[in-house]
Amino acid sequence: MKISIKSDDTNLFIPLPTSLACSGFVAKIAAKHTDGELSAEQLSRIFKELKKYRRRHGPLDFIEVDTADGTKIRISL
């Protein structure tokens, strides 16, 4: 997973290993914050499918924002 923020005065790039960002541990923590809508098992399945997609099709952009002042924000897998 890659998080990048680019503007006139800031150039921030944070690489996160996909195995860390989409792990079972993260699924358990995220399940606690979904108010019971998604279980840890369901989130683990979603993470596994995202990993499969990444292997087959390459990078996937979750968020891509370009503002009028030139700031660019990208979060991709």
NORHUBEL-V369474 format. One record per helix or strand of 2 or more residues. SS is the DSSP state (hx for helix, st for strand). FROM is the first residue (numbers start at 1). TO is the last residue. Records with the same first field share a line. If there is no record, write none. Layout:
SS = FROM-TO  FROM-TO
This chain:
st = 2-6  11-15  61-66  72-76
hx = 18-21  24-32  40-57
